[in-house]
Amino acid sequence: MAIQKERDDLWWMGQGWEDYLYWQANDPKKVEAINDLITDIRRNPWAGLGKPEPLKANWAGWWSRRITIEHRLVYRLFDMDKPGKGQAKPGKITVIQIAQARFHYGKK
């Protein structure tokens, strides 16, 4: 499963990135909505825009936020070690991993 890193703290899984590229080509307003959701997730991963809700069953550990009535942003957060670079000290970084940005919980 390919992962596209946009920044150290934002990783797109293959399908999520394809969904994002689809919206870039077809609906810039949805790109703006997704970007707003990502910004809000950075502020507060479990509350805020898009009615965040934890997913269950096969999606346990993942969360969902509404992009629209039909489309969801599916994401999870995890901590990982961040190596020190130059003067920066090593530490922890919380990564947002996005699995999907189109349709509803894995549906096509």
Gaussian input, Z-matrix of N, CA and C with variables (Angstrom, degrees):
# hf/3-21g

backbone

0 1
 N
 C     1     B1
 C     2     B2     1     A1
 N     3     B3     2     A2     1     D1
 C     4     B4     3     A3     2     D2
 C     5     B5     4     A4     3     D3
 N     6     B6     5     A5     4     D4
 C     7     B7     6     A6     5     D5
 C     8     B8     7     A7     6     D6
 N     9     B9     8     A8     7     D7
 C    10    B10     9     A9     8     D8
 C    11    B11    10    A10     9     D9
 N    12    B12    11    A11    10    D10
 C    13    B13    12    A12    11    D11
 C    14    B14    13    A13    12    D12
 N    15    B15    14    A14    13    D13
 C    16    B16    15    A15    14    D14
 C    17    B17    16    A16    15    D15
 N    18    B18    17    A17    16    D16
 C    19    B19    18    A18    17    D17
 C    20    B20    19    A19    18    D18
 N    21    B21    20    A20    19    D19
 C    22    B22    21    A21    20    D20
 C    23    B23    22    A22    21    D21
 N    24    B24    23    A23    22    D22
 C    25    B25    24    A24    23    D23
 C    26    B26    25    A25    24    D24
 N    27    B27    26    A26    25    D25
 C    28    B28    27    A27    26    D26
 C    29    B29    28    A28    27    D27
 N    30    B30    29    A29    28    D28
 C    31    B31    30    A30    29    D29
 C    32    B32    31    A31    30    D30
 N    33    B33    32    A32    31    D31
 C    34    B34    33    A33    32    D32
 C    35    B35    34    A34    33    D33
 N    36    B36    35    A35    34    D34
 C    37    B37    36    A36    35    D35
 C    38    B38    37    A37    36    D36
 N    39    B39    38    A38    37    D37
 C    40    B40    39    A39    38    D38
 C    41    B41    40    A40    39    D39
 N    42    B42    41    A41    40    D40
 C    43    B43    42    A42    41    D41
 C    44    B44    43    A43    42    D42
 N    45    B45    44    A44    43    D43
 C    46    B46    45    A45    44    D44
 C    47    B47    46    A46    45    D45
 N    48    B48    47    A47    46    D46
 C    49    B49    48    A48    47    D47
 C    50    B50    49    A49    48    D48
 N    51    B51    50    A50    49    D49
 C    52    B52    51    A51    50    D50
 C    53    B53    52    A52    51    D51
 N    54    B54    53    A53    52    D52
 C    55    B55    54    A54    53    D53
 C    56    B56    55    A55    54    D54
 N    57    B57    56    A56    55    D55
 C    58    B58    57    A57    56    D56
 C    59    B59    58    A58    57    D57
 N    60    B60    59    A59    58    D58
 C    61    B61    60    A60    59    D59
 C    62    B62    61    A61    60    D60
 N    63    B63    62    A62    61    D61
 C    64    B64    63    A63    62    D62
 C    65    B65    64    A64    63    D63
 N    66    B66    65    A65    64    D64
 C    67    B67    66    A66    65    D65
 C    68    B68    67    A67    66    D66
 N    69    B69    68    A68    67    D67
 C    70    B70    69    A69    68    D68
 C    71    B71    70    A70    69    D69
 N    72    B72    71    A71    70    D70
 C    73    B73    72    A72    71    D71
 C    74    B74    73    A73    72    D72
 N    75    B75    74    A74    73    D73
 C    76    B76    75    A75    74    D74
 C    77    B77    76    A76    75    D75
 N    78    B78    77    A77    76    D76
 C    79    B79    78    A78    77    D77
 C    80    B80    79    A79    78    D78
 N    81    B81    80    A80    79    D79
 C    82    B82    81    A81    80    D80
 C    83    B83    82    A82    81    D81
 N    84    B84    83    A83    82    D82
 C    85    B85    84    A84    83    D83
 C    86    B86    85    A85    84    D84
 N    87    B87    86    A86    85    D85
 C    88    B88    87    A87    86    D86
 C    89    B89    88    A88    87    D87
 N    90    B90    89    A89    88    D88
 C    91    B91    90    A90    89    D89
 C    92    B92    91    A91    90    D90
 N    93    B93    92    A92    91    D91
 C    94    B94    93    A93    92    D92
 C    95    B95    94    A94    93    D93
 N    96    B96    95    A95    94    D94
 C    97    B97    96    A96    95    D95
 C    98    B98    97    A97    96    D96
 N    99    B99    98    A98    97    D97
 C   100   B100    99    A99    98    D98
 C   101   B101   100   A100    99    D99
 N   102   B102   101   A101   100   D100
 C   103   B103   102   A102   101   D101
 C   104   B104   103   A103   102   D102
 N   105   B105   104   A104   103   D103
 C   106   B106   105   A105   104   D104
 C   107   B107   106   A106   105   D105
 N   108   B108   107   A107   106   D106
 C   109   B109   108   A108   107   D107
 C   110   B110   109   A109   108   D108
 N   111   B111   110   A110   109   D109
 C   112   B112   111   A111   110   D110
 C   113   B113   112   A112   111   D111
 N   114   B114   113   A113   112   D112
 C   115   B115   114   A114   113   D113
 C   116   B116   115   A115   114   D114
 N   117   B117   116   A116   115   D115
 C   118   B118   117   A117   116   D116
 C   119   B119   118   A118   117   D117
 N   120   B120   119   A119   118   D118
 C   121   B121   120   A120   119   D119
 C   122   B122   121   A121   120   D120
 N   123   B123   122   A122   121   D121
 C   124   B124   123   A123   122   D122
 C   125   B125   124   A124   123   D123
 N   126   B126   125   A125   124   D124
 C   127   B127   126   A126   125   D125
 C   128   B128   127   A127   126   D126
 N   129   B129   128   A128   127   D127
 C   130   B130   129   A129   128   D128
 C   131   B131   130   A130   129   D129
 N   132   B132   131   A131   130   D130
 C   133   B133   132   A132   131   D131
 C   134   B134   133   A133   132   D132
 N   135   B135   134   A134   133   D133
 C   136   B136   135   A135   134   D134
 C   137   B137   136   A136   135   D135
 N   138   B138   137   A137   136   D136
 C   139   B139   138   A138   137   D137
 C   140   B140   139   A139   138   D138
 N   141   B141   140   A140   139   D139
 C   142   B142   141   A141   140   D140
 C   143   B143   142   A142   141   D141
 N   144   B144   143   A143   142   D142
 C   145   B145   144   A144   143   D143
 C   146   B146   145   A145   144   D144
 N   147   B147   146   A146   145   D145
 C   148   B148   147   A147   146   D146
 C   149   B149   148   A148   147   D147
 N   150   B150   149   A149   148   D148
 C   151   B151   150   A150   149   D149
 C   152   B152   151   A151   150   D150
 N   153   B153   152   A152   151   D151
 C   154   B154   153   A153   152   D152
 C   155   B155   154   A154   153   D153
 N   156   B156   155   A155   154   D154
 C   157   B157   156   A156   155   D155
 C   158   B158   157   A157   156   D156
 N   159   B159   158   A158   157   D157
 C   160   B160   159   A159   158   D158
 C   161   B161   160   A160   159   D159
 N   162   B162   161   A161   160   D160
 C   163   B163   162   A162   161   D161
 C   164   B164   163   A163   162   D162
 N   165   B165   164   A164   163   D163
 C   166   B166   165   A165   164   D164
 C   167   B167   166   A166   165   D165
 N   168   B168   167   A167   166   D166
 C   169   B169   168   A168   167   D167
 C   170   B170   169   A169   168   D168
 N   171   B171   170   A170   169   D169
 C   172   B172   171   A171   170   D170
 C   173   B173   172   A172   171   D171
 N   174   B174   173   A173   172   D172
 C   175   B175   174   A174   173   D173
 C   176   B176   175   A175   174   D174
 N   177   B177   176   A176   175   D175
 C   178   B178   177   A177   176   D176
 C   179   B179   178   A178   177   D177
 N   180   B180   179   A179   178   D178
 C   181   B181   180   A180   179   D179
 C   182   B182   181   A181   180   D180
 N   183   B183   182   A182   181   D181
 C   184   B184   183   A183   182   D182
 C   185   B185   184   A184   183   D183
 N   186   B186   185   A185   184   D184
 C   187   B187   186   A186   185   D185
 C   188   B188   187   A187   186   D186
 N   189   B189   188   A188   187   D187
 C   190   B190   189   A189   188   D188
 C   191   B191   190   A190   189   D189
 N   192   B192   191   A191   190   D190
 C   193   B193   192   A192   191   D191
 C   194   B194   193   A193   192   D192
 N   195   B195   194   A194   193   D193
 C   196   B196   195   A195   194   D194
 C   197   B197   196   A196   195   D195
 N   198   B198   197   A197   196   D196
 C   199   B199   198   A198   197   D197
 C   200   B200   199   A199   198   D198
 N   201   B201   200   A200   199   D199
 C   202   B202   201   A201   200   D200
 C   203   B203   202   A202   201   D201
 N   204   B204   203   A203   202   D202
 C   205   B205   204   A204   203   D203
 C   206   B206   205   A205   204   D204
 N   207   B207   206   A206   205   D205
 C   208   B208   207   A207   206   D206
 C   209   B209   208   A208   207   D207
 N   210   B210   209   A209   208   D208
 C   211   B211   210   A210   209   D209
 C   212   B212   211   A211   210   D210
 N   213   B213   212   A212   211   D211
 C   214   B214   213   A213   212   D212
 C   215   B215   214   A214   213   D213
 N   216   B216   215   A215   214   D214
 C   217   B217   216   A216   215   D215
 C   218   B218   217   A217   216   D216
 N   219   B219   218   A218   217   D217
 C   220   B220   219   A219   218   D218
 C   221   B221   220   A220   219   D219
 N   222   B222   221   A221   220   D220
 C   223   B223   222   A222   221   D221
 C   224   B224   223   A223   222   D222
 N   225   B225   224   A224   223   D223
 C   226   B226   225   A225   224   D224
 C   227   B227   226   A226   225   D225
 N   228   B228   227   A227   226   D226
 C   229   B229   228   A228   227   D227
 C   230   B230   229   A229   228   D228
 N   231   B231   230   A230   229   D229
 C   232   B232   231   A231   230   D230
 C   233   B233   232   A232   231   D231
 N   234   B234   233   A233   232   D232
 C   235   B235   234   A234   233   D233
 C   236   B236   235   A235   234   D234
 N   237   B237   236   A236   235   D235
 C   238   B238   237   A237   236   D236
 C   239   B239   238   A238   237   D237
 N   240   B240   239   A239   238   D238
 C   241   B241   240   A240   239   D239
 C   242   B242   241   A241   240   D240
 N   243   B243   242   A242   241   D241
 C   244   B244   243   A243   242   D242
 C   245   B245   244   A244   243   D243
 N   246   B246   245   A245   244   D244
 C   247   B247   246   A246   245   D245
 C   248   B248   247   A247   246   D246
 N   249   B249   248   A248   247   D247
 C   250   B250   249   A249   248   D248
 C   251   B251   250   A250   249   D249
 N   252   B252   251   A251   250   D250
 C   253   B253   252   A252   251   D251
 C   254   B254   253   A253   252   D252
 N   255   B255   254   A254   253   D253
 C   256   B256   255   A255   254   D254
 C   257   B257   256   A256   255   D255
 N   258   B258   257   A257   256   D256
 C   259   B259   258   A258   257   D257
 C   260   B260   259   A259   258   D258
 N   261   B261   260   A260   259   D259
 C   262   B262   261   A261   260   D260
 C   263   B263   262   A262   261   D261
 N   264   B264   263   A263   262   D262
 C   265   B265   264   A264   263   D263
 C   266   B266   265   A265   264   D264
 N   267   B267   266   A266   265   D265
 C   268   B268   267   A267   266   D266
 C   269   B269   268   A268   267   D267
 N   270   B270   269   A269   268   D268
 C   271   B271   270   A270   269   D269
 C   272   B272   271   A271   270   D270
 N   273   B273   272   A272   271   D271
 C   274   B274   273   A273   272   D272
 C   275   B275   274   A274   273   D273
 N   276   B276   275   A275   274   D274
 C   277   B277   276   A276   275   D275
 C   278   B278   277   A277   276   D276
 N   279   B279   278   A278   277   D277
 C   280   B280   279   A279   278   D278
 C   281   B281   280   A280   279   D279
 N   282   B282   281   A281   280   D280
 C   283   B283   282   A282   281   D281
 C   284   B284   283   A283   282   D282
 N   285   B285   284   A284   283   D283
 C   286   B286   285   A285   284   D284
 C   287   B287   286   A286   285   D285
 N   288   B288   287   A287   286   D286
 C   289   B289   288   A288   287   D287
 C   290   B290   289   A289   288   D288
 N   291   B291   290   A290   289   D289
 C   292   B292   291   A291   290   D290
 C   293   B293   292   A292   291   D291
 N   294   B294   293   A293   292   D292
 C   295   B295   294   A294   293   D293
 C   296   B296   295   A295   294   D294
 N   297   B297   296   A296   295   D295
 C   298   B298   297   A297   296   D296
 C   299   B299   298   A298   297   D297
 N   300   B300   299   A299   298   D298
 C   301   B301   300   A300   299   D299
 C   302   B302   301   A301   300   D300
 N   303   B303   302   A302   301   D301
 C   304   B304   303   A303   302   D302
 C   305   B305   304   A304   303   D303
 N   306   B306   305   A305   304   D304
 C   307   B307   306   A306   305   D305
 C   308   B308   307   A307   306   D306
 N   309   B309   308   A308   307   D307
 C   310   B310   309   A309   308   D308
 C   311   B311   310   A310   309   D309
 N   312   B312   311   A311   310   D310
 C   313   B313   312   A312   311   D311
 C   314   B314   313   A313   312   D312
 N   315   B315   314   A314   313   D313
 C   316   B316   315   A315   314   D314
 C   317   B317   316   A316   315   D315
 N   318   B318   317   A317   316   D316
 C   319   B319   318   A318   317   D317
 C   320   B320   319   A319   318   D318
 N   321   B321   320   A320   319   D319
 C   322   B322   321   A321   320   D320
 C   323   B323   322   A322   321   D321

   B1=1.4499
   B2=1.5323
   B3=1.2977
   B4=1.4621
   B5=1.5205
   B6=1.3166
   B7=1.4603
   B8=1.5161
   B9=1.3082
   B10=1.4632
   B11=1.5233
   B12=1.3473
   B13=1.4606
   B14=1.5147
   B15=1.3229
   B16=1.4567
   B17=1.5218
   B18=1.3101
   B19=1.4580
   B20=1.5152
   B21=1.3257
   B22=1.4616
   B23=1.5188
   B24=1.3432
   B25=1.4631
   B26=1.5276
   B27=1.3267
   B28=1.4670
   B29=1.5209
   B30=1.3317
   B31=1.4601
   B32=1.5168
   B33=1.3134
   B34=1.4632
   B35=1.5194
   B36=1.3097
   B37=1.4587
   B38=1.5242
   B39=1.3185
   B40=1.4597
   B41=1.5182
   B42=1.3405
   B43=1.4666
   B44=1.5187
   B45=1.3124
   B46=1.4636
   B47=1.5187
   B48=1.3341
   B49=1.4685
   B50=1.5281
   B51=1.3356
   B52=1.4700
   B53=1.5262
   B54=1.3287
   B55=1.4660
   B56=1.5251
   B57=1.3241
   B58=1.4687
   B59=1.5332
   B60=1.3300
   B61=1.4694
   B62=1.5284
   B63=1.3281
   B64=1.4660
   B65=1.5260
   B66=1.3335
   B67=1.4637
   B68=1.5225
   B69=1.3293
   B70=1.4691
   B71=1.5228
   B72=1.3234
   B73=1.4641
   B74=1.5273
   B75=1.3379
   B76=1.4630
   B77=1.5268
   B78=1.3291
   B79=1.4686
   B80=1.5328
   B81=1.3319
   B82=1.4664
   B83=1.5331
   B84=1.3231
   B85=1.4684
   B86=1.5296
   B87=1.3074
   B88=1.4664
   B89=1.5271
   B90=1.3286
   B91=1.4698
   B92=1.5249
   B93=1.3144
   B94=1.4688
   B95=1.5304
   B96=1.3212
   B97=1.4690
   B98=1.5284
   B99=1.3303
   B100=1.4630
   B101=1.5239
   B102=1.3200
   B103=1.4639
   B104=1.5262
   B105=1.3307
   B106=1.4690
   B107=1.5290
   B108=1.3262
   B109=1.4639
   B110=1.5237
   B111=1.3252
   B112=1.4655
   B113=1.5297
   B114=1.3197
   B115=1.4654
   B116=1.5226
   B117=1.3280
   B118=1.4591
   B119=1.5289
   B120=1.3283
   B121=1.4679
   B122=1.5233
   B123=1.3154
   B124=1.4690
   B125=1.5311
   B126=1.3174
   B127=1.4710
   B128=1.5211
   B129=1.3301
   B130=1.4604
   B131=1.5268
   B132=1.3237
   B133=1.4679
   B134=1.5231
   B135=1.3372
   B136=1.4582
   B137=1.5284
   B138=1.3177
   B139=1.4710
   B140=1.5205
   B141=1.3291
   B142=1.4610
   B143=1.5117
   B144=1.3222
   B145=1.4639
   B146=1.5266
   B147=1.3130
   B148=1.4599
   B149=1.5146
   B150=1.3206
   B151=1.4674
   B152=1.5322
   B153=1.3194
   B154=1.4682
   B155=1.5294
   B156=1.3266
   B157=1.4606
   B158=1.5173
   B159=1.3423
   B160=1.4640
   B161=1.5266
   B162=1.3098
   B163=1.4625
   B164=1.5261
   B165=1.3226
   B166=1.4631
   B167=1.5213
   B168=1.3223
   B169=1.4669
   B170=1.5256
   B171=1.3388
   B172=1.4678
   B173=1.5203
   B174=1.3260
   B175=1.4690
   B176=1.5329
   B177=1.3144
   B178=1.4695
   B179=1.5292
   B180=1.3205
   B181=1.4629
   B182=1.5179
   B183=1.3088
   B184=1.4613
   B185=1.5217
   B186=1.3303
   B187=1.4628
   B188=1.5159
   B189=1.3151
   B190=1.4570
   B191=1.5224
   B192=1.3278
   B193=1.4650
   B194=1.5166
   B195=1.3239
   B196=1.4621
   B197=1.5210
   B198=1.3248
   B199=1.4651
   B200=1.5272
   B201=1.3344
   B202=1.4718
   B203=1.5273
   B204=1.3104
   B205=1.4698
   B206=1.5283
   B207=1.3233
   B208=1.4661
   B209=1.5283
   B210=1.3164
   B211=1.4664
   B212=1.5249
   B213=1.3416
   B214=1.4568
   B215=1.5237
   B216=1.3176
   B217=1.4578
   B218=1.5246
   B219=1.3264
   B220=1.4616
   B221=1.5243
   B222=1.3416
   B223=1.4618
   B224=1.5264
   B225=1.3095
   B226=1.4572
   B227=1.5186
   B228=1.3009
   B229=1.4557
   B230=1.5138
   B231=1.3111
   B232=1.4569
   B233=1.5186
   B234=1.3253
   B235=1.4587
   B236=1.5149
   B237=1.3093
   B238=1.4611
   B239=1.5173
   B240=1.3132
   B241=1.4584
   B242=1.5125
   B243=1.3166
   B244=1.4604
   B245=1.5241
   B246=1.3286
   B247=1.4618
   B248=1.5215
   B249=1.3061
   B250=1.4627
   B251=1.5207
   B252=1.3160
   B253=1.4679
   B254=1.5170
   B255=1.2974
   B256=1.4559
   B257=1.5177
   B258=1.3257
   B259=1.4635
   B260=1.5301
   B261=1.3230
   B262=1.4668
   B263=1.5233
   B264=1.3118
   B265=1.4576
   B266=1.5250
   B267=1.3454
   B268=1.4617
   B269=1.5271
   B270=1.3074
   B271=1.4634
   B272=1.5050
   B273=1.3029
   B274=1.4655
   B275=1.5176
   B276=1.3201
   B277=1.4606
   B278=1.5268
   B279=1.3202
   B280=1.4606
   B281=1.5230
   B282=1.3215
   B283=1.4639
   B284=1.5287
   B285=1.3252
   B286=1.4616
   B287=1.5269
   B288=1.3062
   B289=1.4638
   B290=1.5264
   B291=1.3251
   B292=1.4619
   B293=1.5235
   B294=1.3292
   B295=1.4645
   B296=1.5171
   B297=1.3265
   B298=1.4648
   B299=1.5221
   B300=1.3231
   B301=1.4680
   B302=1.5294
   B303=1.3129
   B304=1.4590
   B305=1.5253
   B306=1.2840
   B307=1.4640
   B308=1.5258
   B309=1.3231
   B310=1.4588
   B311=1.5238
   B312=1.3268
   B313=1.4711
   B314=1.5205
   B315=1.2794
   B316=1.4462
   B317=1.5121
   B318=1.3231
   B319=1.4712
   B320=1.5162
   B321=1.3060
   B322=1.4718
   B323=1.4972
   A1=108.03
   A2=117.17
   A3=122.09
   A4=110.66
   A5=114.50
   A6=120.59
   A7=108.40
   A8=115.68
   A9=123.07
   A10=107.12
   A11=116.62
   A12=119.87
   A13=108.96
   A14=116.15
   A15=120.29
   A16=108.82
   A17=115.85
   A18=124.45
   A19=105.80
   A20=116.52
   A21=119.07
   A22=112.31
   A23=117.05
   A24=119.12
   A25=113.54
   A26=118.79
   A27=121.61
   A28=109.66
   A29=115.49
   A30=121.28
   A31=108.85
   A32=116.01
   A33=122.35
   A34=108.50
   A35=118.25
   A36=120.96
   A37=107.35
   A38=117.40
   A39=121.99
   A40=114.79
   A41=117.33
   A42=120.37
   A43=111.54
   A44=117.06
   A45=120.28
   A46=111.92
   A47=116.19
   A48=120.68
   A49=110.56
   A50=117.13
   A51=120.20
   A52=110.70
   A53=116.33
   A54=120.36
   A55=110.64
   A56=116.60
   A57=121.22
   A58=110.56
   A59=116.37
   A60=120.11
   A61=110.97
   A62=116.79
   A63=120.67
   A64=109.92
   A65=117.11
   A66=120.15
   A67=111.28
   A68=117.67
   A69=119.48
   A70=110.61
   A71=116.66
   A72=120.63
   A73=113.18
   A74=117.42
   A75=119.86
   A76=116.84
   A77=117.88
   A78=118.61
   A79=110.75
   A80=116.98
   A81=120.51
   A82=113.80
   A83=118.14
   A84=119.97
   A85=111.07
   A86=117.13
   A87=119.62
   A88=110.24
   A89=117.55
   A90=120.49
   A91=109.41
   A92=116.08
   A93=120.63
   A94=110.67
   A95=117.29
   A96=121.05
   A97=110.99
   A98=117.27
   A99=121.34
   A100=110.08
   A101=116.90
   A102=120.20
   A103=111.18
   A104=117.01
   A105=120.67
   A106=110.77
   A107=116.98
   A108=120.18
   A109=111.19
   A110=117.22
   A111=120.75
   A112=110.48
   A113=116.67
   A114=120.51
   A115=110.04
   A116=116.82
   A117=120.93
   A118=111.59
   A119=117.70
   A120=121.30
   A121=109.72
   A122=117.15
   A123=120.00
   A124=111.07
   A125=117.07
   A126=121.38
   A127=111.79
   A128=115.56
   A129=120.77
   A130=108.64
   A131=117.15
   A132=120.63
   A133=115.17
   A134=118.15
   A135=119.97
   A136=113.75
   A137=117.76
   A138=121.04
   A139=108.07
   A140=116.52
   A141=119.58
   A142=113.04
   A143=115.38
   A144=122.35
   A145=112.01
   A146=116.54
   A147=122.13
   A148=115.80
   A149=118.21
   A150=122.05
   A151=112.19
   A152=118.14
   A153=120.08
   A154=111.65
   A155=115.07
   A156=119.42
   A157=109.87
   A158=116.50
   A159=119.51
   A160=109.17
   A161=115.62
   A162=120.54
   A163=109.78
   A164=116.04
   A165=121.66
   A166=110.14
   A167=114.47
   A168=123.62
   A169=110.66
   A170=117.58
   A171=120.49
   A172=112.93
   A173=116.88
   A174=121.50
   A175=111.93
   A176=118.72
   A177=121.06
   A178=109.27
   A179=115.80
   A180=121.33
   A181=113.26
   A182=116.74
   A183=122.58
   A184=109.41
   A185=115.63
   A186=122.67
   A187=108.84
   A188=115.12
   A189=121.48
   A190=109.29
   A191=115.81
   A192=122.80
   A193=107.90
   A194=115.79
   A195=120.88
   A196=110.71
   A197=114.97
   A198=121.07
   A199=106.47
   A200=114.87
   A201=123.79
   A202=106.28
   A203=116.91
   A204=120.29
   A205=110.44
   A206=117.31
   A207=121.92
   A208=113.76
   A209=118.46
   A210=121.84
   A211=112.01
   A212=115.04
   A213=122.05
   A214=110.99
   A215=114.62
   A216=122.52
   A217=105.91
   A218=117.24
   A219=122.30
   A220=107.32
   A221=115.93
   A222=120.87
   A223=110.78
   A224=114.54
   A225=121.52
   A226=107.86
   A227=115.41
   A228=121.16
   A229=108.94
   A230=115.64
   A231=120.22
   A232=108.50
   A233=114.91
   A234=121.05
   A235=109.18
   A236=115.60
   A237=120.39
   A238=108.73
   A239=115.43
   A240=120.30
   A241=109.59
   A242=114.86
   A243=120.94
   A244=107.16
   A245=117.37
   A246=118.60
   A247=110.74
   A248=115.51
   A249=119.69
   A250=110.23
   A251=116.35
   A252=121.94
   A253=107.56
   A254=116.80
   A255=119.57
   A256=110.05
   A257=116.77
   A258=122.50
   A259=112.68
   A260=116.69
   A261=119.91
   A262=110.82
   A263=115.58
   A264=121.22
   A265=109.33
   A266=115.88
   A267=117.80
   A268=109.93
   A269=116.11
   A270=120.55
   A271=110.33
   A272=115.66
   A273=122.01
   A274=109.16
   A275=115.23
   A276=121.25
   A277=107.23
   A278=116.50
   A279=121.21
   A280=108.03
   A281=115.44
   A282=122.28
   A283=109.25
   A284=116.06
   A285=122.37
   A286=106.34
   A287=116.77
   A288=121.64
   A289=107.88
   A290=116.42
   A291=121.41
   A292=109.63
   A293=115.44
   A294=121.66
   A295=112.17
   A296=116.73
   A297=119.56
   A298=109.63
   A299=116.00
   A300=121.00
   A301=110.81
   A302=115.16
   A303=119.98
   A304=108.43
   A305=116.87
   A306=123.60
   A307=110.85
   A308=116.79
   A309=121.77
   A310=110.33
   A311=117.34
   A312=125.06
   A313=114.87
   A314=116.92
   A315=120.58
   A316=115.50
   A317=118.63
   A318=120.71
   A319=109.85
   A320=115.92
   A321=122.01
   A322=109.20
   D1=118.75
   D2=-177.56
   D3=-76.57
   D4=145.06
   D5=176.91
   D6=-124.20
   D7=129.66
   D8=178.04
   D9=-102.14
   D10=119.36
   D11=177.82
   D12=-94.62
   D13=120.78
   D14=175.33
   D15=-89.68
   D16=-43.10
   D17=175.76
   D18=-142.46
   D19=171.91
   D20=178.14
   D21=-58.41
   D22=-29.91
   D23=-175.02
   D24=-102.97
   D25=9.13
   D26=-179.75
   D27=-137.28
   D28=113.33
   D29=179.77
   D30=-119.88
   D31=131.83
   D32=177.25
   D33=-103.60
   D34=126.35
   D35=170.42
   D36=-74.96
   D37=162.97
   D38=-173.46
   D39=-48.15
   D40=-52.36
   D41=-177.95
   D42=-66.58
   D43=-39.92
   D44=178.70
   D45=-60.59
   D46=-42.35
   D47=179.23
   D48=-66.65
   D49=-42.45
   D50=176.74
   D51=-59.62
   D52=-41.13
   D53=177.75
   D54=-61.47
   D55=-45.03
   D56=-179.04
   D57=-62.42
   D58=-43.22
   D59=177.87
   D60=-64.39
   D61=-37.16
   D62=176.10
   D63=-58.24
   D64=-47.68
   D65=-179.28
   D66=-65.95
   D67=-36.13
   D68=177.48
   D69=-59.82
   D70=-38.39
   D71=-178.27
   D72=-81.09
   D73=-24.23
   D74=-169.54
   D75=-120.10
   D76=-23.02
   D77=-175.50
   D78=-157.62
   D79=85.82
   D80=-178.41
   D81=-57.37
   D82=-26.93
   D83=178.58
   D84=-66.44
   D85=-33.64
   D86=177.14
   D87=-71.74
   D88=-35.56
   D89=175.08
   D90=-60.02
   D91=-44.68
   D92=178.31
   D93=-61.62
   D94=-42.11
   D95=178.64
   D96=-63.77
   D97=-42.40
   D98=178.54
   D99=-63.48
   D100=-45.06
   D101=178.88
   D102=-61.13
   D103=-39.44
   D104=176.66
   D105=-63.03
   D106=-41.20
   D107=178.24
   D108=-63.56
   D109=-43.03
   D110=179.53
   D111=-62.22
   D112=-43.15
   D113=177.19
   D114=-59.68
   D115=-42.86
   D116=-179.97
   D117=-67.75
   D118=-37.15
   D119=177.15
   D120=-61.07
   D121=-39.89
   D122=178.28
   D123=-61.48
   D124=-35.41
   D125=179.55
   D126=-74.87
   D127=-46.69
   D128=-177.70
   D129=-152.48
   D130=100.66
   D131=-173.78
   D132=-63.60
   D133=-23.27
   D134=-168.80
   D135=-112.08
   D136=0.42
   D137=179.76
   D138=-149.08
   D139=161.79
   D140=175.28
   D141=122.59
   D142=-144.81
   D143=-175.94
   D144=-61.96
   D145=149.24
   D146=170.35
   D147=77.90
   D148=14.66
   D149=179.09
   D150=50.62
   D151=67.31
   D152=-179.51
   D153=-58.33
   D154=137.81
   D155=176.35
   D156=-146.49
   D157=139.79
   D158=176.44
   D159=-72.31
   D160=142.53
   D161=179.47
   D162=-94.34
   D163=163.63
   D164=-174.93
   D165=-125.50
   D166=178.81
   D167=176.71
   D168=55.94
   D169=-124.06
   D170=-177.24
   D171=-62.52
   D172=-20.99
   D173=-178.48
   D174=-101.25
   D175=14.54
   D176=179.84
   D177=-55.38
   D178=135.04
   D179=-177.47
   D180=95.07
   D181=-12.54
   D182=178.57
   D183=-102.78
   D184=158.90
   D185=177.21
   D186=-124.07
   D187=160.49
   D188=180.00
   D189=-131.09
   D190=144.86
   D191=170.84
   D192=-133.69
   D193=144.68
   D194=179.75
   D195=-74.30
   D196=127.88
   D197=166.11
   D198=-88.11
   D199=-48.08
   D200=172.80
   D201=-143.90
   D202=-176.34
   D203=176.31
   D204=-58.08
   D205=-38.58
   D206=-175.97
   D207=-87.76
   D208=-30.35
   D209=-169.07
   D210=-113.89
   D211=142.85
   D212=-178.42
   D213=-127.62
   D214=148.93
   D215=168.93
   D216=-98.18
   D217=118.96
   D218=-178.83
   D219=-108.10
   D220=125.27
   D221=-172.98
   D222=-147.94
   D223=164.53
   D224=169.82
   D225=-144.47
   D226=163.93
   D227=177.91
   D228=-121.60
   D229=145.86
   D230=172.90
   D231=-150.66
   D232=154.86
   D233=178.08
   D234=-95.78
   D235=144.11
   D236=175.04
   D237=-142.92
   D238=160.08
   D239=177.73
   D240=-72.49
   D241=138.78
   D242=177.02
   D243=-112.26
   D244=117.90
   D245=179.43
   D246=-68.91
   D247=150.33
   D248=175.89
   D249=-74.19
   D250=142.76
   D251=177.20
   D252=-127.88
   D253=128.27
   D254=179.72
   D255=59.45
   D256=-120.55
   D257=-179.69
   D258=-84.67
   D259=-12.95
   D260=-176.60
   D261=-71.34
   D262=139.46
   D263=178.43
   D264=-86.23
   D265=147.66
   D266=175.24
   D267=-66.11
   D268=158.02
   D269=-179.88
   D270=-173.14
   D271=-157.28
   D272=178.81
   D273=-107.35
   D274=148.57
   D275=174.08
   D276=-133.51
   D277=138.85
   D278=175.16
   D279=-91.95
   D280=123.37
   D281=-177.16
   D282=-103.50
   D283=135.30
   D284=170.75
   D285=-96.11
   D286=121.88
   D287=178.08
   D288=-111.63
   D289=123.77
   D290=-176.64
   D291=-107.21
   D292=123.52
   D293=-178.39
   D294=-96.13
   D295=-28.14
   D296=-171.41
   D297=-157.32
   D298=143.36
   D299=177.63
   D300=-138.72
   D301=23.80
   D302=-178.38
   D303=-155.82
   D304=144.46
   D305=-178.45
   D306=70.64
   D307=-159.30
   D308=-169.57
   D309=-130.15
   D310=107.28
   D311=174.86
   D312=47.52
   D313=59.64
   D314=175.12
   D315=85.92
   D316=-3.40
   D317=178.88
   D318=-79.67
   D319=152.35
   D320=178.15
   D321=-121.93

